[in-house]
Amino acid sequence: MPVMTRPPPAATATPAVPPRSRLLATIGLILGVFLAALESSVVATAMPSVIRDLGGQHLYALPFAVFLLTSTVSSPLWGRASDILGRKRLYLAGVTVFLIGSALCGAATSMTFLVLARALQGFGAGAVMPLTLTSVGELYTLQERPRVQAFISGVWGVSALVGPLLGGVLAEHVSWRWVFYVNLPFGIPAMLMVWRSLQETVTRRAGRVQIDWLGALLFTLGSGLLVWGLSLSIWWQVGAGLVVLTLAVLVELRHPAPLLPMKALAQRLPNVGLWNNLLGGAAYFGVIAYLPLYAQNVSGSATSGGLILTPMLLGWVLASIITTRLMRVMGLTRQTQLGFVVLTVVFALMVVLAHAPLGVISVLGFFVGMGMGFSMVSLLLAVQSATPRAELGATTSAMLFARQMGGALGTAGMGLLIGTAAISGGGEALVTGLQRAFVLSVVMVAVGLALSLTLRGQGIPASAAAPVRPAANADD
């Protein structure tokens, strides 16, 4: 059943963006997405080489978890701030921080230095995907977005093909440091194109601009305690993190402009989208952090460790393209449910076949990616179609917040299940630990499937025929 959206406020309606400017802005945004795509595929490949060089095997999960944590917590802040201040300036600031963090990661001299640099890099990365997706949601109608989504998926496809191989080759034949430096030649042109071509209408808002800094601080502190405590098995920190996160939610409920749009997320569709992004992200990113280590343990090659991720990323890309083509025929809800069915079945097979050859695991990984593509893309489009313009940035960021937070928690939790000794020593202990991680993934995606079955049919709302107009700036 279509969900009707409220029309955008008249004060924010502006003339259509010139086609050339819209095209160039979109190319710049998609080039920026390539940063995030490379980050997910290249760095995971190089981490076994990093710990051999810098040491700190017991901290293996932290460069993943900290990056996911800071990108996750900052994502709603970037999104909410962009609703108030405009997309372009926040996007440019975020990419700048990301590139500085990337350069510092490449210059790291210890695992602690790398973890701190990854935290800064993640803070900047928190702006890239939500502001890209929000800007696309404003520049294009829902009918036009499949074409743009196809280009974005194509970027992920190129990254899926090139990224793991590039990461393995750089780590094995050059230096793992270039895995981080490679972001610079893509980030700078992306910034220039967005700066010159993304147009925004200046509309001064009456009253004082409010950003939920206290909520952001509490979310950062609570999430950090939770992820750090899980990674290092410090249980009092886990408990403290949960308490602080509860306080953050209470603050959000009382704030006039909360970091997360609490009223919108209380509705069934956004609520299910939030929880399913959390569960799916935990299952997927938790596994993807450790598969290269497993593959390199079996083959002894960093390149092989990277290539095992390629089928998963390609599966996600292919399903994303199919989703945008089939959403009128099949409906977004059914595609979401299909995605979680695939995830549940394939993770169950991975539990049974954990000792199978790498080729079998790679094939199963392809279908894991397919499941994520069907479920995550469909959920995001459905939630965006039911979101008013004033909440678009915050709601889009909330979905990505949940997915990335799930990834941070999944990475830390699965590292706990696998065990430090297995991560350091490899062998049969690593395979058995990974099997336990697959069991946790099955449980999480099965819960996600049950939640998706509570949704009614979600198609394309009639109001999506008109594009959401560009964001209004508070000042210029």
DRENDO-1510 file (C-alpha; in Angstrom, 1 decimal, always signed):
<recs>
REC; n; res; u; v; w
REC; 1; MET; +0.0; +0.0; +0.0 .
REC; 2; PRO; +1.6; +3.3; -1.0 .
REC; 3; VAL; +2.6; +5.7; +1.7 .
REC; 4; MET; +1.8; +9.3; +0.9 .
REC; 5; THR; +4.4; +11.9; +1.9 .
REC; 6; ARG; +3.8; +15.4; +3.0 .
REC; 7; PRO; +4.7; +18.0; +0.3 .
REC; 8; PRO; +7.9; +20.0; +1.0 .
REC; 9; PRO; +7.3; +23.4; +2.5 .
REC; 10; ALA; +6.7; +26.2; +0.0 .
REC; 11; ALA; +9.6; +28.2; +1.3 .
REC; 12; THR; +12.1; +25.6; +0.1 .
REC; 13; ALA; +10.7; +25.2; -3.4 .
REC; 14; THR; +13.1; +26.4; -6.0 .
REC; 15; PRO; +13.5; +26.3; -9.8 .
REC; 16; ALA; +14.8; +23.2; -11.3 .
REC; 17; VAL; +18.6; +22.8; -11.3 .
REC; 18; PRO; +20.1; +23.2; -14.8 .
REC; 19; PRO; +20.7; +19.8; -16.5 .
REC; 20; ARG; +24.5; +20.4; -16.9 .
REC; 21; SER; +25.0; +21.5; -13.3 .
REC; 22; ARG; +22.9; +18.6; -12.1 .
REC; 23; LEU; +25.0; +16.1; -14.2 .
REC; 24; LEU; +28.3; +17.5; -13.1 .
REC; 25; ALA; +27.2; +17.6; -9.4 .
REC; 26; THR; +26.1; +14.0; -9.7 .
REC; 27; ILE; +29.4; +12.9; -11.3 .
REC; 28; GLY; +31.2; +14.6; -8.4 .
REC; 29; LEU; +29.0; +12.9; -5.8 .
REC; 30; ILE; +29.4; +9.5; -7.4 .
REC; 31; LEU; +33.1; +10.0; -7.5 .
REC; 32; GLY; +33.0; +10.7; -3.8 .
REC; 33; VAL; +31.0; +7.4; -3.3 .
REC; 34; PHE; +34.0; +5.7; -4.9 .
REC; 35; LEU; +35.9; +6.7; -1.7 .
REC; 36; ALA; +33.5; +4.8; +0.5 .
REC; 37; ALA; +33.5; +1.9; -1.9 .
REC; 38; LEU; +37.3; +1.6; -1.9 .
REC; 39; GLU; +37.4; +2.0; +1.8 .
REC; 40; SER; +35.2; -1.1; +2.4 .
REC; 41; SER; +37.1; -3.4; +0.0 .
REC; 42; VAL; +40.7; -2.2; +0.0 .
REC; 43; VAL; +41.4; -1.7; +3.7 .
REC; 44; ALA; +39.9; -5.1; +4.8 .
REC; 45; THR; +42.3; -6.8; +2.4 .
REC; 46; ALA; +45.4; -5.0; +3.8 .
REC; 47; MET; +44.7; -5.5; +7.5 .
REC; 48; PRO; +46.6; -8.8; +7.9 .
REC; 49; SER; +49.7; -7.0; +6.4 .
REC; 50; VAL; +49.1; -4.0; +8.7 .
REC; 51; ILE; +49.2; -6.1; +11.9 .
REC; 52; ARG; +52.3; -8.0; +10.7 .
REC; 53; ASP; +54.1; -4.6; +10.3 .
REC; 54; LEU; +52.7; -2.7; +13.3 .
REC; 55; GLY; +51.9; -5.5; +15.6 .
REC; 56; GLY; +48.9; -5.4; +18.0 .
REC; 57; GLN; +47.1; -8.5; +16.9 .
REC; 58; HIS; +44.8; -8.2; +19.9 .
REC; 59; LEU; +43.6; -4.9; +18.4 .
REC; 60; TYR; +42.8; -6.4; +14.9 .
REC; 61; ALA; +39.1; -5.5; +15.1 .
REC; 62; LEU; +39.6; -1.9; +16.3 .
REC; 63; PRO; +40.6; -0.2; +13.0 .
REC; 64; PHE; +37.4; -1.6; +11.5 .
REC; 65; ALA; +35.2; -1.0; +14.6 .
REC; 66; VAL; +36.5; +2.5; +15.3 .
REC; 67; PHE; +36.1; +3.6; +11.6 .
REC; 68; LEU; +32.5; +2.3; +11.6 .
REC; 69; LEU; +31.9; +3.8; +15.0 .
REC; 70; THR; +32.9; +7.4; +14.2 .
REC; 71; SER; +31.4; +7.3; +10.7 .
REC; 72; THR; +28.2; +5.9; +12.3 .
REC; 73; VAL; +27.9; +8.4; +15.1 .
REC; 74; SER; +28.8; +11.4; +12.9 .
REC; 75; SER; +26.5; +10.4; +10.1 .
REC; 76; PRO; +23.2; +11.6; +11.8 .
REC; 77; LEU; +25.1; +14.8; +12.9 .
REC; 78; TRP; +26.1; +15.5; +9.3 .
REC; 79; GLY; +22.6; +14.7; +8.1 .
REC; 80; ARG; +20.8; +16.9; +10.6 .
REC; 81; ALA; +23.3; +19.8; +10.2 .
REC; 82; SER; +22.8; +19.6; +6.4 .
REC; 83; ASP; +19.0; +19.9; +6.9 .
REC; 84; ILE; +19.8; +23.3; +8.6 .
REC; 85; LEU; +22.9; +24.5; +6.9 .
REC; 86; GLY; +22.7; +23.0; +3.4 .
REC; 87; ARG; +24.3; +19.9; +1.8 .
REC; 88; LYS; +27.3; +21.3; -0.2 .
REC; 89; ARG; +29.3; +23.0; +2.6 .
REC; 90; LEU; +28.9; +20.0; +4.9 .
REC; 91; TYR; +29.8; +17.5; +2.1 .
REC; 92; LEU; +33.0; +19.5; +1.3 .
REC; 93; ALA; +34.0; +19.6; +5.0 .
REC; 94; GLY; +33.4; +15.9; +5.4 .
REC; 95; VAL; +35.5; +14.9; +2.4 .
REC; 96; THR; +38.3; +17.2; +3.6 .
REC; 97; VAL; +38.3; +15.5; +7.1 .
REC; 98; PHE; +38.2; +12.1; +5.4 .
REC; 99; LEU; +41.2; +12.8; +3.2 .
REC; 100; ILE; +43.3; +14.2; +6.1 .
REC; 101; GLY; +42.4; +11.1; +8.1 .
REC; 102; SER; +43.5; +8.9; +5.1 .
REC; 103; ALA; +46.8; +10.6; +4.9 .
REC; 104; LEU; +47.4; +10.1; +8.6 .
REC; 105; CYS; +46.5; +6.4; +8.4 .
REC; 106; GLY; +49.1; +6.0; +5.7 .
REC; 107; ALA; +51.7; +7.6; +8.0 .
REC; 108; ALA; +50.8; +5.5; +11.0 .
REC; 109; THR; +53.8; +4.2; +13.0 .
REC; 110; SER; +51.9; +2.1; +15.6 .
REC; 111; MET; +48.5; +0.4; +15.9 .
REC; 112; THR; +47.4; +3.0; +18.3 .
REC; 113; PHE; +48.2; +5.8; +15.9 .
REC; 114; LEU; +46.3; +3.9; +13.1 .
REC; 115; VAL; +43.3; +3.5; +15.3 .
REC; 116; LEU; +43.2; +7.2; +16.1 .
REC; 117; ALA; +43.7; +8.1; +12.5 .
REC; 118; ARG; +40.9; +5.7; +11.5 .
REC; 119; ALA; +38.7; +7.5; +14.0 .
REC; 120; LEU; +39.3; +10.8; +12.3 .
REC; 121; GLN; +38.9; +9.3; +8.8 .
REC; 122; GLY; +35.6; +7.7; +9.9 .
REC; 123; PHE; +34.3; +11.0; +11.2 .
REC; 124; GLY; +34.8; +12.5; +7.7 .
REC; 125; ALA; +33.4; +9.4; +6.0 .
REC; 126; GLY; +30.2; +9.9; +8.0 .
REC; 127; ALA; +29.3; +12.8; +5.7 .
REC; 128; VAL; +30.0; +11.1; +2.3 .
REC; 129; MET; +27.2; +8.5; +1.9 .
REC; 130; PRO; +24.3; +10.2; +3.7 .
REC; 131; LEU; +24.8; +13.6; +2.0 .
REC; 132; THR; +25.3; +11.9; -1.4 .
REC; 133; LEU; +22.1; +9.9; -1.0 .
REC; 134; THR; +20.2; +12.9; +0.4 .
REC; 135; SER; +21.4; +15.2; -2.5 .
REC; 136; VAL; +20.4; +12.6; -5.0 .
REC; 137; GLY; +17.0; +12.3; -3.3 .
REC; 138; GLU; +16.6; +16.1; -3.8 .
REC; 139; LEU; +17.9; +16.3; -7.3 .
REC; 140; TYR; +15.9; +13.5; -8.8 .
REC; 141; THR; +12.4; +12.1; -8.6 .
REC; 142; LEU; +11.9; +8.6; -7.3 .
REC; 143; GLN; +11.3; +7.5; -10.9 .
REC; 144; GLU; +14.6; +9.0; -12.0 .
REC; 145; ARG; +16.6; +7.7; -9.1 .
REC; 146; PRO; +17.0; +4.2; -10.5 .
REC; 147; ARG; +19.3; +5.5; -13.2 .
REC; 148; VAL; +21.4; +7.3; -10.7 .
REC; 149; GLN; +21.3; +4.3; -8.4 .
REC; 150; ALA; +22.6; +2.2; -11.3 .
REC; 151; PHE; +25.6; +4.5; -11.6 .
REC; 152; ILE; +26.2; +4.4; -7.9 .
REC; 153; SER; +26.0; +0.6; -8.0 .
REC; 154; GLY; +28.4; +0.6; -11.0 .
REC; 155; VAL; +30.9; +2.5; -8.8 .
REC; 156; TRP; +30.6; -0.2; -6.2 .
REC; 157; GLY; +30.9; -2.8; -8.9 .
REC; 158; VAL; +34.2; -1.3; -10.1 .
REC; 159; SER; +35.4; -1.2; -6.5 .
REC; 160; ALA; +34.4; -4.8; -6.0 .
REC; 161; LEU; +36.5; -5.8; -9.0 .
REC; 162; VAL; +39.4; -3.5; -8.5 .
REC; 163; GLY; +39.4; -2.8; -4.7 .
REC; 164; PRO; +40.3; -6.2; -3.2 .
REC; 165; LEU; +42.9; -7.0; -5.9 .
REC; 166; LEU; +44.4; -3.5; -5.6 .
REC; 167; GLY; +44.5; -3.8; -1.8 .
REC; 168; GLY; +46.2; -7.2; -2.0 .
REC; 169; VAL; +48.7; -6.1; -4.7 .
REC; 170; LEU; +49.6; -2.9; -2.8 .
REC; 171; ALA; +50.0; -4.7; +0.5 .
REC; 172; GLU; +52.0; -7.5; -1.0 .
REC; 173; HIS; +54.2; -5.7; -3.5 .
REC; 174; VAL; +54.3; -2.0; -2.6 .
REC; 175; SER; +53.2; -1.1; +0.9 .
REC; 176; TRP; +49.9; -1.3; +2.9 .
REC; 177; ARG; +50.3; +2.5; +3.4 .
REC; 178; TRP; +49.2; +3.2; -0.2 .
REC; 179; VAL; +45.9; +1.5; +0.6 .
REC; 180; PHE; +45.1; +4.8; +2.4 .
REC; 181; TYR; +46.9; +7.2; +0.2 .
REC; 182; VAL; +44.9; +6.0; -2.9 .
REC; 183; ASN; +41.9; +8.0; -1.6 .
REC; 184; LEU; +43.5; +11.3; -2.3 .
REC; 185; PRO; +43.4; +11.3; -6.2 .
REC; 186; PHE; +39.7; +10.5; -6.1 .
REC; 187; GLY; +38.7; +12.8; -3.2 .
REC; 188; ILE; +40.1; +16.0; -4.5 .
REC; 189; PRO; +38.4; +16.0; -8.0 .
REC; 190; ALA; +35.1; +15.0; -6.3 .
REC; 191; MET; +35.3; +18.0; -4.0 .
REC; 192; LEU; +36.1; +20.4; -6.9 .
REC; 193; MET; +33.1; +19.1; -9.0 .
REC; 194; VAL; +30.6; +19.3; -6.1 .
REC; 195; TRP; +31.9; +22.8; -5.1 .
REC; 196; ARG; +31.5; +24.2; -8.6 .
REC; 197; SER; +28.3; +22.4; -9.7 .
REC; 198; LEU; +26.0; +21.5; -6.8 .
REC; 199; GLN; +23.6; +24.4; -6.5 .
REC; 200; GLU; +21.6; +25.4; -3.4 .
REC; 201; THR; +19.1; +28.1; -2.8 .
REC; 202; VAL; +19.8; +30.5; +0.0 .
REC; 203; THR; +16.9; +30.8; +2.4 .
REC; 204; ARG; +17.5; +32.3; +5.8 .
REC; 205; ARG; +15.6; +30.5; +8.5 .
REC; 206; ALA; +13.8; +32.4; +11.2 .
REC; 207; GLY; +14.9; +31.8; +14.8 .
REC; 208; ARG; +18.0; +30.2; +16.2 .
REC; 209; VAL; +19.6; +27.2; +14.5 .
REC; 210; GLN; +19.6; +24.2; +16.8 .
REC; 211; ILE; +21.8; +21.2; +16.5 .
REC; 212; ASP; +21.6; +18.5; +19.1 .
REC; 213; TRP; +25.2; +18.6; +20.4 .
REC; 214; LEU; +24.4; +16.9; +23.7 .
REC; 215; GLY; +22.7; +14.0; +21.9 .
REC; 216; ALA; +25.8; +13.7; +19.6 .
REC; 217; LEU; +28.1; +13.7; +22.5 .
REC; 218; LEU; +26.1; +11.0; +24.4 .
REC; 219; PHE; +25.8; +8.8; +21.3 .
REC; 220; THR; +29.5; +9.1; +20.7 .
REC; 221; LEU; +30.5; +8.3; +24.3 .
REC; 222; GLY; +27.9; +5.5; +24.6 .
REC; 223; SER; +28.8; +3.9; +21.3 .
REC; 224; GLY; +32.5; +4.2; +22.0 .
REC; 225; LEU; +32.2; +2.5; +25.4 .
REC; 226; LEU; +30.0; -0.3; +23.9 .
REC; 227; VAL; +32.3; -1.1; +20.9 .
REC; 228; TRP; +35.5; -0.7; +22.9 .
REC; 229; GLY; +34.2; -2.9; +25.7 .
REC; 230; LEU; +33.0; -5.6; +23.3 .
REC; 231; SER; +36.4; -5.6; +21.4 .
REC; 232; LEU; +38.4; -6.0; +24.6 .
REC; 233; SER; +35.9; -7.9; +26.7 .
REC; 234; ILE; +35.6; -5.1; +29.3 .
REC; 235; TRP; +32.1; -5.8; +30.5 .
REC; 236; TRP; +31.7; -2.8; +32.8 .
REC; 237; GLN; +32.3; -0.6; +29.7 .
REC; 238; VAL; +29.7; -2.5; +27.8 .
REC; 239; GLY; +27.2; -1.8; +30.6 .
REC; 240; ALA; +28.2; +1.8; +30.9 .
REC; 241; GLY; +27.8; +2.2; +27.1 .
REC; 242; LEU; +24.2; +0.9; +27.2 .
REC; 243; VAL; +23.4; +3.3; +30.0 .
REC; 244; VAL; +24.8; +6.3; +28.2 .
REC; 245; LEU; +23.0; +5.3; +25.0 .
REC; 246; THR; +19.7; +5.1; +26.9 .
REC; 247; LEU; +20.4; +8.6; +28.2 .
REC; 248; ALA; +21.0; +9.7; +24.6 .
REC; 249; VAL; +17.7; +8.4; +23.5 .
REC; 250; LEU; +15.9; +10.3; +26.3 .
REC; 251; VAL; +17.7; +13.5; +25.3 .
REC; 252; GLU; +16.6; +12.9; +21.7 .
REC; 253; LEU; +13.0; +12.5; +22.7 .
REC; 254; ARG; +13.0; +16.0; +24.4 .
REC; 255; HIS; +15.1; +17.9; +21.9 .
REC; 256; PRO; +13.2; +20.1; +19.3 .
REC; 257; ALA; +15.6; +19.1; +16.5 .
REC; 258; PRO; +17.0; +15.7; +17.5 .
REC; 259; LEU; +20.0; +14.1; +15.9 .
REC; 260; LEU; +17.7; +11.2; +14.9 .
REC; 261; PRO; +14.2; +12.0; +13.9 .
REC; 262; MET; +12.5; +10.2; +16.7 .
REC; 263; LYS; +8.9; +10.9; +15.8 .
REC; 264; ALA; +9.4; +9.7; +12.2 .
REC; 265; LEU; +11.3; +6.6; +13.4 .
REC; 266; ALA; +8.4; +5.7; +15.7 .
REC; 267; GLN; +6.3; +4.9; +12.6 .
REC; 268; ARG; +6.4; +1.3; +11.4 .
REC; 269; LEU; +8.2; +1.6; +8.1 .
REC; 270; PRO; +11.1; +3.7; +9.3 .
REC; 271; ASN; +11.3; +1.7; +12.6 .
REC; 272; VAL; +11.6; -1.6; +10.8 .
REC; 273; GLY; +14.1; +0.1; +8.4 .
REC; 274; LEU; +16.2; +1.2; +11.4 .
REC; 275; TRP; +16.3; -2.2; +13.1 .
REC; 276; ASN; +16.8; -4.2; +9.9 .
REC; 277; ASN; +19.7; -2.0; +8.9 .
REC; 278; LEU; +21.2; -2.6; +12.3 .
REC; 279; LEU; +20.8; -6.3; +12.1 .
REC; 280; GLY; +21.9; -6.6; +8.5 .
REC; 281; GLY; +24.9; -4.4; +9.0 .
REC; 282; ALA; +26.0; -6.4; +12.0 .
REC; 283; ALA; +25.8; -9.7; +10.1 .
REC; 284; TYR; +27.4; -8.5; +6.9 .
REC; 285; PHE; +30.2; -6.2; +8.1 .
REC; 286; GLY; +31.0; -8.4; +11.0 .
REC; 287; VAL; +31.8; -11.3; +8.6 .
REC; 288; ILE; +33.5; -9.2; +5.9 .
REC; 289; ALA; +36.1; -8.0; +8.5 .
REC; 290; TYR; +37.4; -11.5; +9.1 .
REC; 291; LEU; +37.0; -13.3; +5.8 .
REC; 292; PRO; +40.3; -11.9; +4.3 .
REC; 293; LEU; +42.1; -13.1; +7.4 .
REC; 294; TYR; +40.6; -16.5; +6.9 .
REC; 295; ALA; +41.4; -16.6; +3.2 .
REC; 296; GLN; +45.0; -15.4; +3.7 .
REC; 297; ASN; +45.4; -18.0; +6.5 .
REC; 298; VAL; +44.4; -20.7; +4.0 .
REC; 299; SER; +46.3; -19.5; +0.9 .
REC; 300; GLY; +49.1; -17.5; +2.4 .
REC; 301; SER; +48.5; -14.7; +0.0 .
REC; 302; ALA; +47.2; -11.1; +0.7 .
REC; 303; THR; +45.8; -11.0; -2.8 .
REC; 304; SER; +43.7; -14.1; -2.2 .
REC; 305; GLY; +42.6; -12.5; +1.0 .
REC; 306; GLY; +41.2; -9.6; -1.0 .
REC; 307; LEU; +39.7; -11.6; -3.8 .
REC; 308; ILE; +37.4; -13.5; -1.4 .
REC; 309; LEU; +35.5; -10.2; -0.9 .
REC; 310; THR; +34.9; -9.5; -4.6 .
REC; 311; PRO; +31.9; -11.9; -5.0 .
REC; 312; MET; +30.2; -10.3; -1.9 .
REC; 313; LEU; +30.5; -6.8; -3.3 .
REC; 314; LEU; +29.5; -7.8; -6.8 .
REC; 315; GLY; +26.4; -9.6; -5.4 .
REC; 316; TRP; +25.4; -6.4; -3.6 .
REC; 317; VAL; +25.9; -4.3; -6.8 .
REC; 318; LEU; +23.9; -6.7; -9.0 .
REC; 319; ALA; +21.0; -6.9; -6.6 .
REC; 320; SER; +21.0; -3.1; -6.2 .
REC; 321; ILE; +20.6; -2.7; -10.0 .
REC; 322; ILE; +17.9; -5.4; -10.1 .
REC; 323; THR; +16.1; -3.8; -7.2 .
REC; 324; THR; +15.8; -0.4; -9.0 .
REC; 325; ARG; +14.5; -2.1; -12.1 .
REC; 326; LEU; +11.9; -4.3; -10.4 .
REC; 327; MET; +10.5; -1.9; -7.7 .
REC; 328; ARG; +7.4; -1.1; -9.8 .
REC; 329; VAL; +6.7; -4.7; -10.6 .
REC; 330; MET; +7.6; -6.5; -7.3 .
REC; 331; GLY; +7.3; -3.7; -4.8 .
REC; 332; LEU; +9.9; -2.6; -2.3 .
REC; 333; THR; +8.6; -4.6; +0.6 .
REC; 334; ARG; +8.7; -7.9; -1.2 .
REC; 335; GLN; +12.2; -7.2; -2.4 .
REC; 336; THR; +13.2; -6.5; +1.2 .
REC; 337; GLN; +11.7; -9.7; +2.4 .
REC; 338; LEU; +13.4; -11.6; -0.5 .
REC; 339; GLY; +16.7; -10.2; +0.6 .
REC; 340; PHE; +16.4; -11.4; +4.2 .
REC; 341; VAL; +15.2; -14.8; +3.0 .
REC; 342; VAL; +18.4; -15.1; +0.9 .
REC; 343; LEU; +20.6; -13.9; +3.8 .
REC; 344; THR; +19.1; -16.3; +6.3 .
REC; 345; VAL; +19.5; -19.3; +3.9 .
REC; 346; VAL; +23.0; -18.5; +2.8 .
REC; 347; PHE; +24.4; -17.7; +6.3 .
REC; 348; ALA; +22.9; -21.0; +7.5 .
REC; 349; LEU; +24.8; -22.7; +4.6 .
REC; 350; MET; +28.0; -21.0; +5.6 .
REC; 351; VAL; +27.6; -22.5; +9.1 .
REC; 352; VAL; +27.4; -25.9; +7.6 .
REC; 353; LEU; +30.1; -25.4; +5.0 .
REC; 354; ALA; +32.6; -23.4; +7.1 .
REC; 355; HIS; +35.3; -25.9; +6.4 .
REC; 356; ALA; +34.6; -26.0; +2.6 .
REC; 357; PRO; +37.3; -24.7; +0.1 .
REC; 358; LEU; +37.6; -21.0; -0.6 .
REC; 359; GLY; +35.8; -21.3; -3.9 .
REC; 360; VAL; +32.6; -22.5; -2.1 .
REC; 361; ILE; +32.8; -19.7; +0.5 .
REC; 362; SER; +33.3; -17.2; -2.3 .
REC; 363; VAL; +30.1; -18.4; -4.1 .
REC; 364; LEU; +28.1; -18.2; -0.9 .
REC; 365; GLY; +29.6; -14.8; -0.3 .
REC; 366; PHE; +28.1; -13.7; -3.7 .
REC; 367; PHE; +24.6; -14.6; -2.5 .
REC; 368; VAL; +25.2; -12.8; +0.8 .
REC; 369; GLY; +25.9; -9.7; -1.2 .
REC; 370; MET; +22.7; -10.3; -3.2 .
REC; 371; GLY; +20.7; -10.5; -0.1 .
REC; 372; MET; +22.1; -7.3; +1.3 .
REC; 373; GLY; +21.5; -5.5; -2.0 .
REC; 374; PHE; +17.9; -6.5; -2.2 .
REC; 375; SER; +17.1; -5.7; +1.4 .
REC; 376; MET; +19.1; -2.5; +2.1 .
REC; 377; VAL; +18.4; -0.7; -1.2 .
REC; 378; SER; +14.7; -1.5; -1.0 .
REC; 379; LEU; +14.4; -0.3; +2.6 .
REC; 380; LEU; +16.2; +2.9; +1.9 .
REC; 381; LEU; +14.0; +3.8; -1.1 .
REC; 382; ALA; +10.9; +2.9; +0.8 .
REC; 383; VAL; +11.8; +5.0; +3.8 .
REC; 384; GLN; +12.9; +8.0; +1.7 .
REC; 385; SER; +9.6; +7.9; -0.2 .
REC; 386; ALA; +7.7; +8.3; +3.0 .
REC; 387; THR; +9.9; +11.1; +4.4 .
REC; 388; PRO; +9.1; +14.8; +4.2 .
REC; 389; ARG; +11.8; +17.1; +2.8 .
REC; 390; ALA; +12.5; +18.7; +6.2 .
REC; 391; GLU; +13.5; +15.3; +7.7 .
REC; 392; LEU; +15.1; +13.8; +4.6 .
REC; 393; GLY; +18.7; +14.3; +5.6 .
REC; 394; ALA; +18.2; +13.1; +9.2 .
REC; 395; THR; +16.1; +10.1; +8.2 .
REC; 396; THR; +18.5; +8.9; +5.5 .
REC; 397; SER; +21.4; +9.4; +7.9 .
REC; 398; ALA; +19.5; +7.4; +10.6 .
REC; 399; MET; +19.3; +4.4; +8.2 .
REC; 400; LEU; +23.0; +4.5; +7.5 .
REC; 401; PHE; +23.6; +5.2; +11.2 .
REC; 402; ALA; +21.9; +1.9; +12.1 .
REC; 403; ARG; +23.7; -0.1; +9.4 .
REC; 404; GLN; +27.1; +1.2; +10.3 .
REC; 405; MET; +26.5; +0.9; +14.1 .
REC; 406; GLY; +25.4; -2.7; +13.4 .
REC; 407; GLY; +28.7; -3.1; +11.5 .
REC; 408; ALA; +30.8; -1.8; +14.4 .
REC; 409; LEU; +29.0; -3.9; +17.0 .
REC; 410; GLY; +29.1; -7.0; +14.7 .
REC; 411; THR; +32.8; -6.6; +14.1 .
REC; 412; ALA; +33.5; -6.3; +17.8 .
REC; 413; GLY; +31.1; -9.1; +18.8 .
REC; 414; MET; +32.3; -11.5; +16.2 .
REC; 415; GLY; +35.9; -10.8; +17.2 .
REC; 416; LEU; +34.9; -11.8; +20.7 .
REC; 417; LEU; +33.4; -15.1; +19.4 .
REC; 418; ILE; +36.3; -15.9; +17.2 .
REC; 419; GLY; +38.8; -15.1; +19.9 .
REC; 420; THR; +42.2; -13.3; +20.0 .
REC; 421; ALA; +44.2; -16.6; +20.0 .
REC; 422; ALA; +42.4; -17.8; +16.8 .
REC; 423; ILE; +42.9; -14.4; +15.1 .
REC; 424; SER; +46.6; -14.5; +15.9 .
REC; 425; GLY; +47.3; -18.2; +15.4 .
REC; 426; GLY; +44.9; -19.0; +12.5 .
REC; 427; GLY; +44.5; -22.7; +11.6 .
REC; 428; GLU; +41.5; -24.8; +12.6 .
REC; 429; ALA; +40.8; -22.5; +15.6 .
REC; 430; LEU; +40.2; -19.6; +13.2 .
REC; 431; VAL; +37.8; -21.6; +11.0 .
REC; 432; THR; +35.9; -22.8; +14.1 .
REC; 433; GLY; +35.7; -19.3; +15.4 .
REC; 434; LEU; +34.4; -18.0; +12.1 .
REC; 435; GLN; +31.8; -20.7; +12.2 .
REC; 436; ARG; +30.5; -19.3; +15.5 .
REC; 437; ALA; +30.3; -15.9; +13.8 .
REC; 438; PHE; +28.2; -17.3; +11.0 .
REC; 439; VAL; +25.8; -18.7; +13.6 .
REC; 440; LEU; +25.4; -15.2; +15.1 .
REC; 441; SER; +24.8; -13.8; +11.6 .
REC; 442; VAL; +22.0; -16.4; +11.0 .
REC; 443; VAL; +20.2; -15.4; +14.2 .
REC; 444; MET; +20.4; -11.7; +13.3 .
REC; 445; VAL; +19.1; -11.9; +9.7 .
REC; 446; ALA; +16.4; -14.3; +10.8 .
REC; 447; VAL; +15.1; -11.6; +13.2 .
REC; 448; GLY; +15.4; -9.1; +10.4 .
REC; 449; LEU; +13.3; -11.4; +8.2 .
REC; 450; ALA; +10.6; -11.6; +10.9 .
REC; 451; LEU; +10.5; -7.8; +11.2 .
REC; 452; SER; +10.2; -7.4; +7.4 .
REC; 453; LEU; +7.2; -9.7; +7.3 .
REC; 454; THR; +5.3; -7.2; +9.5 .
REC; 455; LEU; +5.4; -4.6; +6.7 .
REC; 456; ARG; +2.5; -4.1; +4.3 .
REC; 457; GLY; +3.1; -3.8; +0.6 .
REC; 458; GLN; +5.2; -0.7; -0.2 .
REC; 459; GLY; +5.3; +0.6; -3.7 .
REC; 460; ILE; +6.2; +4.0; -5.2 .
REC; 461; PRO; +4.0; +6.8; -3.9 .
REC; 462; ALA; +2.3; +9.0; -6.4 .
REC; 463; SER; +3.9; +12.1; -4.7 .
REC; 464; ALA; +7.3; +10.8; -5.9 .
REC; 465; ALA; +6.6; +12.2; -9.4 .
REC; 466; ALA; +8.0; +15.6; -8.3 .
REC; 467; PRO; +11.6; +15.9; -7.3 .
REC; 468; VAL; +12.4; +17.0; -3.8 .
REC; 469; ARG; +13.9; +20.5; -4.1 .
REC; 470; PRO; +17.5; +21.3; -3.2 .
REC; 471; ALA; +18.3; +22.0; +0.4 .
REC; 472; ALA; +18.0; +25.5; +1.9 .
REC; 473; ASN; +21.0; +27.1; +3.5 .
REC; 474; ALA; +20.8; +28.9; +6.8 .
REC; 475; ASP; +23.2; +31.5; +5.4 .
REC; 476; ASP; +25.9; +31.8; +2.8 .
</recs>
